[in-house]
Amino acid sequence: MELQGMIAHEFGHILNGDTRLNMRLMTLAHGLFWPTMLGRTLLRETAESIDPDDSIADEARTAVRLPFIPVALFFLLLGLPGLPLVRWLKSAICREREWLADAAAVQFTRNPTGIEGALKKIGGSLKQGRLDTPYAETASHLYFVNSDFEAWFGFMSIHPPLTKRILAIDPLFDGQFQHIKSLPRPEIEQAAAYDLR
């Protein structure tokens, strides 16, 4: 039933023309973000974002890249306003589209408990749909829920909060998610290592 609700939600996106809109949004986001990617490539030889544990000066090729550092910093500064602008554009456009897709899921299935149950299961999971990858931001508007935590800038989130989405379907929801039991990562890795023996 929950799977039906999720599929109906995605069909709602297709029906409302969100697929074309999302591809245009990705193109616009890439167009606004290219100076940052170029700056990262010149500085670190990769367009990936810098992890908090990484340093730009501890690699063997630092001396080779030394002449490119001023140019890289110029492009990084040029692209600095790009990320908040892209986030604001995605938020302004995609939040309303998510409400419409949830409503379409209820309309298609004639059963609000399907999409409601799927959202509740996501809310009860450990990460609530969040992803542990720096690449999550690139296609964040294509996911079913928010892909990262945004405690300070919740108004710039791509998807509406889970609680509000469920309350729109079931006004009697108390805001409490039932914990979904899942294996922690170390246990999964140990089981995989055991299977390889």
QUISUL-V594021 format. One record per residue. N is the residue number from 1. PSI is psi as a letter, one per 30 degrees, with the letter a starting at -180 (none if undefined). OMEGA is omega in degrees with one decimal (999 if undefined). D_FIRST is the distance of its C-alpha to the first C-alpha in Angstrom with 1 decimal. Layout:
n = <N;N>
psi = <PSI;PSI>
omega = <OMEGA;OMEGA>
d_first = <D_FIRST;D_FIRST>
//
This chain:
n = <1;2;3;4;5;6;7;8;9;10;11;12;13;14;15;16;17;18;19;20;21;22;23;24;25;26;27;28;29;30;31;32;33;34;35;36;37;38;39;40;41;42;43;44;45;46;47;48;49;50;51;52;53;54;55;56;57;58;59;60;61;62;63;64;65;66;67;68;69;70;71;72;73;74;75;76;77;78;79;80;81;82;83;84;85;86;87;88;89;90;91;92;93;94;95;96;97;98;99;100;101;102;103;104;105;106;107;108;109;110;111;112;113;114;115;116;117;118;119;120;121;122;123;124;125;126;127;128;129;130;131;132;133;134;135;136;137;138;139;140;141;142;143;144;145;146;147;148;149;150;151;152;153;154;155;156;157;158;159;160;161;162;163;164;165;166;167;168;169;170;171;172;173;174;175;176;177;178;179;180;181;182;183;184;185;186;187;188;189;190;191;192;193;194;195;196;197>
psi = <e;e;e;e;e;e;e;e;e;e;e;e;e;e;e;g;g;f;e;e;e;e;e;e;e;e;e;e;e;e;e;f;f;e;e;e;e;e;e;e;e;e;e;g;g;k;g;l;l;k;l;f;f;l;k;f;g;g;l;f;g;e;e;e;f;e;f;f;e;e;e;e;e;e;e;e;e;e;f;e;f;e;e;e;e;e;e;e;e;e;e;e;e;f;e;e;e;e;e;e;e;e;e;e;e;e;e;e;f;g;j;f;f;e;e;e;e;e;e;e;e;e;f;f;l;e;f;h;g;l;k;h;k;f;f;e;e;e;h;f;f;f;l;e;l;k;f;l;k;i;e;e;h;f;f;g;l;e;l;l;k;e;e;e;e;e;e;f;e;j;f;g;k;f;f;k;k;k;k;k;k;l;k;l;e;e;e;e;e;e;e;e;e;e;f;f;none>
omega = <178.1;177.7;175.8;179.8;179.9;179.4;177.5;176.2;-179.6;174.8;175.5;175.7;-179.2;-179.5;-177.8;178.3;-177.2;-179.5;177.9;179.7;179.7;178.1;176.1;177.7;178.1;178.6;178.5;179.7;178.7;178.8;178.8;-173.2;-174.6;178.6;178.1;179.5;178.3;177.3;177.8;-179.6;178.6;-176.4;-172.6;-177.0;175.0;179.6;179.8;176.5;-177.7;175.8;179.8;-179.0;-176.1;174.6;179.5;-173.7;-174.1;179.3;-176.6;-175.7;-177.2;-179.0;179.3;-177.2;-175.0;179.3;-177.8;-175.3;178.4;178.8;179.1;178.9;176.8;-179.2;176.7;177.5;178.1;-178.8;-177.2;178.9;-176.5;-176.0;177.8;179.2;178.4;178.8;-179.1;178.8;179.3;-179.2;-177.3;-175.7;-167.9;-177.8;179.1;179.7;177.9;176.8;179.9;-179.5;175.6;178.8;178.4;178.4;177.5;-179.1;-177.6;-174.6;-174.8;-177.5;-177.2;-178.0;179.8;-179.5;178.2;179.1;178.5;179.3;178.7;178.3;176.7;179.0;179.9;178.5;-173.5;-175.3;179.6;176.5;-179.5;-178.5;179.5;179.0;177.2;-178.6;-175.8;-176.7;-175.1;-177.5;-175.4;-179.7;178.6;-176.4;-179.4;177.8;178.5;-175.7;178.1;179.9;179.8;-176.5;-174.3;-175.2;180.0;180.0;178.0;179.2;-175.1;-179.3;173.3;177.5;-178.5;-177.7;179.9;178.0;179.6;179.2;177.1;179.5;-178.4;-178.1;-179.5;-179.4;-175.8;178.1;-179.3;178.6;176.5;-177.8;176.7;-179.5;175.5;-178.8;172.4;-177.6;-178.3;-179.8;178.1;-180.0;178.3;179.1;179.3;178.4;179.1;179.6;-178.7;-178.6;999>
d_first = <0.0;3.8;5.4;5.1;6.4;8.9;10.0;10.5;12.4;14.5;15.2;16.4;18.8;20.1;20.6;22.4;24.7;23.7;24.0;27.7;28.1;26.7;29.0;31.9;31.0;31.2;34.6;35.9;34.8;36.6;39.6;40.0;39.4;41.8;44.8;43.0;41.9;45.5;46.9;44.8;45.7;49.4;49.3;47.2;46.9;43.2;40.9;38.7;38.7;41.1;39.6;41.2;42.8;44.3;47.7;49.1;52.6;52.1;51.8;54.7;54.6;55.1;58.7;57.7;55.2;57.6;58.9;55.4;54.5;56.0;54.2;50.9;51.3;52.1;48.9;46.9;48.5;48.0;44.2;43.9;42.8;40.3;37.5;37.4;37.7;34.8;32.6;33.7;33.1;29.6;28.9;30.5;28.6;25.1;24.2;24.3;22.3;19.5;19.6;19.6;16.6;14.5;15.9;15.2;11.5;11.6;14.1;12.4;9.1;11.2;8.6;9.7;7.7;4.9;8.1;9.9;8.1;8.6;12.0;12.8;12.3;14.5;16.9;17.2;18.1;21.8;22.3;19.5;19.0;22.8;24.6;28.0;29.7;32.3;30.7;27.5;29.4;30.1;26.6;25.2;24.2;21.9;19.6;16.4;18.4;22.1;23.6;26.5;27.8;29.9;31.5;34.5;33.3;29.9;30.9;31.0;27.4;25.4;22.2;22.2;21.8;18.4;19.7;20.8;17.6;15.7;18.7;18.6;15.2;16.1;19.9;20.0;18.6;21.5;21.1;20.8;18.2;17.6;19.1;17.1;19.6;20.4;23.7;26.4;27.9;31.2;29.5;27.6;30.9;32.8;30.4;30.8;34.5;34.7;32.9;35.5;38.4>
//
